[in-house]
Amino acid sequence: MADNPLKDLENKIDELISLCRELNRENCALKAEIAGWREERKDLLDKNELARSKVEAMINRLRTME
């Protein structure tokens, strides 16, 4: 009789271990995805700054032509 509650507890612990492993894998995947989004954001900010600098340079050249 005492074996059944112990077996139930063992099964629940195994389920928790499995869930923890699954959550750890998901967490790692999400961290990698966040890192990718941050890198893409950095690249876009750099491109935006480059475009802004080029537009400012064109505006300045146009002003000197007046």
C-alpha angles and dihedrals in degrees: 000000000000090000094067097060090045091051090049090051091048091052092049091050090050089051090050091050090050091048091049091052091049092048091048091053091048091047091052091049091050092048090052090049091050090050089052092050091049091051091048090048090051091050092049092048090051091050090047091052091048091050091048091052092049092049091049090050091051091049091051091050090050091050091053090052092059 
